[in-house]
């Protein structure tokens, strides 16, 4: 007869074996994506080993056997904890299982195809004309920022042309083969196509259920989007709606006006202080942040955890977490992008540092962790950066002057009419990917795919080509994030539902010390042991409700400004708590590739000063 001790030993072995294969893969992921290593073959092997582990029918069978044996044992706290942990492993294996030799072979081929494309993509150079009229190599972040802030139309067009060139390059360098292989994999497992496979696996819903939500949101925001675009065309001419002009006319001059109040060098300090005042803690995690653009480095922010947090038979295993941005500190708008990345990826890190279950399977970003659930945590944190009271409290220029009310109003006047457009920029990717994977193999050609991309942008965004062309979005190149982008929109729906709850309960969000502990208890602690909807019910008492976001998108400028005035007025009279955590409870290293810029060994204030000094030394033009 199997004893409880034997089952505990098997459970512990499973946890530790997973940690070993997961950390090996994640360390190589970081090194290759940060361009500190070119061991793409080693990363592909580690990725394949990880996939083999989480998709093993043999491990699933062993877990099912352990659960059957536990059911037969007398009830006890130790037995129930093991049932909970093994049930987590069962969910992970079921969501990643690849049962047939054919499918496992296809997965291995897919990993090799993606690894080859990634290696080539790292060497692909894009160029544009910058704010000084100089032609330079540019990352995705630099292109996007230039599109939104450069006053010269020809320079903006150079950035958009680079994105369109990237689309063509992707299609000519292996992406189509990857799409075909993904569909082969999904169909070998009994799904219609890869989109069907990913939505079912990641969000535990069918594409039909997903698009019932997306279609309702699209219908609710359609008129607001149309009004904003028509008004812009009436004011600035039809050419304002072109892909290279739209972002600039939506916010370009405002971003430039905001820049002195949101300098890049101050972003780390403002993140640290704001999160501490929210009561957010990292439970002893070790964090590595690589925030500045560099040749060969991956051109999009992300957060991954080589060591997931969990209780190992009652002993706390703190998380080890890496996150990155791709900012160019001396570019206009880089400070705003940096603080947004720190709040977003720092929100992910807070989530994964605070999962308090008894196995690492509950505290990792892969299925069965829902992308919508994971992104709710990060997008809730970065949503506060648009709040007037946060801007008033944190956005200050070099003279220490707070952002004036007139600029906050100007920002609202520029942004609020396009709130619907910006959310539809999230939705359009899901509509495109669903149609892409449904194409007959004969139609998977560069011309047909580009035609589909432009038609989808016209239908959902209302413009002939998006400021961010669909195939220039990097998420589609990696199978973990491919066919998942709709998760950002689902997450933002949950974000606005969460914001509404905190406003009802407390009246405000900025520097509210109740928020961190509430999120840790209701959203972060359970990890993926419960689904996204259950976390919302735990905190808000209400099931998933997409209407809060739709209502926010369709507010008038006058309504949005009235809300902002009320926030600022209340903040002036509010007695903020003077006692809050004096540190984030994390070991933090700010790095530039292999170079350590600063760490918090001597405290977070010293780390922030060293970071500011490094930025000033290497990017003197960034200092206002």
C-alpha positions, 0 to 999 in steps of 0.5 A: 500500500502506498503511504502518504510519505511516499506520495509526498516524496513523489510530489516533491520530486516532481516539483524539483524536477520541474524547477530544474528544467524550467530554470535551465530554459528560462536562463537561456531564454534571458541570455539569448533574448538579451543578446548576452549569448548566441546559443540559440541551439542550446535554447532550442534544446532547453525549450524542447526539454521543457515542452517534453516535460509539461506535455508528458503523458507518462507524468500525467498518468503518474499524477492521476495515479497519485490522486487515486491513491490519495482519495483512498487515504484518510482525510488529513491536512497533509493529504488535502495539500497533496491533492491540491498540489497534484490537481495543479499538476494535472491541470498543467499536464492536461493543458499542455499534453501532446499525446501522439508521437506525430504531434510531439514530432510536430512540436519539435519541428515547430520549436526549431522553426521558431528558433531559426526565425528568432535568430535571423530576426535578431540580426535584422536591422531597421532604420528611420529618421530620428528627431534630429533628422539623422538616419539611424538603426531603430528598435520597435520601441524607437520606431513607435515612439518616433511615430508618435512624437516626431514633428516631421512627417517624412521622419514619421513615414520612415518609421512606419515604412520600417514597420511595413518592411518588417512585415514583409521580412517576417513573411519572407523568412519563415513565418508562413512555414510556422503558421502551417506547422502550428495548424498541423500540430493543432489539427493532429490534436483534434482542433480546427486550427491553431487559434482554436487550439490556443484559445481552448488551452489558454483561456478554457473557452471556445473561439465562439465564446471569446468572440461573443465578448469581443463582438459585443465590445466592438459593437459598443465602441464602434460609433465612438471610434468612428466619431473620433476618426471623422473629427480628426479628418475634419480638423487635420485632413484625411491624410491625418488617418494615414498609418504614419500620421495617426499616432502623432495627431492623436497625441504627438505634441502632448507627449512632447509636452509631458516629457519634462515631467516624465524623464527616463532617469526618474522612472525607476524611483517613481516605480519603487516609491509608488509601488511601496505606497500601494503596499506592494511587496515582492516577498524576498524575490530576486529581480533583474531589470534590463531597461535600455535598448541595445543592439541585438536585444529583444525589442519588446518588454516582457517578464519571465520568472526562472524560479517560480515562487511557492511553499516547498513543504512549508519553506518559502521559495522566493521568486527569481524574476527578470523583466525588460524594456527597450527604451532609448533614454534621450528620445522624446517619450522614452520616459513615459514608455519606461514608467509604463513598462516598469508598472506593467512588467513590475505588476507581472513580477509582483503577481508571480512573486506572491503566488503562495501555493505548494507547487511551482506549477501554480506560479508560472506564465504558461498554460494553464495560467490564463493570459487574461488573468496574468495581464490583468495584474500588469495592466491594472498597475499601469492603468494608474499612470493615466490617473490625474492624481497620480500625475499630480503626485509623481510627474514633476519636472527638474525644478520639482514642479508638478504637472499643471492642471492645464497639461493634464486637461490637454492630455485628456482632450487628446487621449479620451476621444481615441480611447476606443481606438486604442482598445480596438488596437488590442482587439484587431490582433485577435480578429486577424489571427483567427482569420489567419489560421483559418485560411486554406493552405493555398492562401498562405502566401505573403500577398494574401496574408498582407491583404487579410491584415489590411482588410482586418485593420480597415474593418476593426480600426477604421483605417487603411493601415494601422500605425502598428501594422499587424505582422510587425507585432512580435507576439505572433512569432513565439508560440507562447504568445501567438494566438493569445493577444486578445488576452490583453483586451480581456485583461483590460476589461477585468482591470476596469472592473477592478478599478471600479471596485477599488473606487467604490470601496475607497474612493481612490487608487493612487498611493492607497496602501490597501491595494497591494495586500488586497491584490496579493490575497485575492488575485496573486496568492491563488495563482492558477489554482482558480480561474480568472473569473473566480479571482474577480469574484473573490475581490469584487464580488462580481463575475467578469464584466466587460462593460466597465471598459466599454463605458470608459471608452465612450465617455466624453472629454467633459466627463473624463475631465470632470472625473480628473478634477474630482480626483485631484480635488480629493487628493489635495484634502486626503490624509495619505498614510505616512507609514508604508513599507520602507522597501519592496522586499526584493533584491534588485539589479538594474543591468545593461546586458552583462553590466550591472548599472546599480543594485539595492544592496545599499538601499533603494534610494541609493540604487535610484541615484546610481541609475540616474547618474548612469543615464546622465553619463551615457545619455546626457541629452536625456536630462532636461 
